[in-house]
Amino acid sequence: MLAGLGYEVHAFSGKPQARNKLLSYGAGEVHPRPDVAFTGEPLQDGKWAEAIDPVGGDTLAWLIRTTRPHGSIVTFGHQAAAI
């Protein structure tokens, strides 16, 4: 859907066999799962104008650090831990 609207879509997956499926969904590039470990830098070079994150946790923190100024992130599907 995003590629059809003219966006440049990058997908990340830890499963190499998912590459063709992600490309068929419209991803222009498929990357291996990134190293999302915190490097001590609260903000890094902005790579993304927007992001969609169904994972949360360290992945969401990494997206926040690497999204361009004035970018946006949509996140969903997270369940808060019981306190």
N, C-alpha and C positions, 0 to 999 in steps of 0.2 A: 504494500500500500504506500509506504513512504517513498520507495524508489519510483513508483508510478506518479508521485507528485513532484518528482525532480530532485529529491534528496539523495545525497551520496550516503549509502548505507554500509556500515561496517558491522559485522557480527563476530562474536567471540564464542568459542566453544572448547571444552576440554575433550571433546569426542571427535577425532579425525573423521570418522564415518558420517558425521553430521554435515560435512562440508557441502556436498551436492544438494542436500535438502535445503540448507540455508541459502545457497545460490539460487535455487529454484523459487524460493520465497521472495527474492529480490535483492539479497545482499550483493553488493558490488565486490566486496572483499570479505574473506573469512580469515580470522586470525586465531592462533592458539590462545588459550586462556592466559591473560596477562598476570604478571607477578604484581599482586595488589598490596604487598607488604608496605607498611608505613616506613618511609625513609627519613623521617624527621622534618621534611619540608611540608608545611601545611598547605601550600599551593604549589603546583608544578606547572610546567608549560601547558597552556590550554590547547587541547586537541579537539574537543568536541563542542559543537554549537548546541546540540541537544543529545539526550541519551534516554533510553528506556531500560529500566532495571527491574527484572523480576526476581533478583537474587537477594539483595540486601547485604547487611553485614560489612565485611571488609571490601567487597566489590563496590558497594554503594559509597563507602568512604573514599575509595580510589577515584570513582567517577566524580565526586564532588571536588577532589583535589585537581583533577585534570580537565574539567570543563571550562571552556572559555568564559571570560567576564560577560555577564548578562545572558549566559546560556541557561538552559533549563533541563531538569531531569524529572522524568515521570517514573515513579516507583510504585509497585503494587504487589499484593500477594503475601505480605509479611504478617506474621502473627507475633504479637508481643508475648514475651515470656511471662509466665505467672510469677508474681512477687510473693 
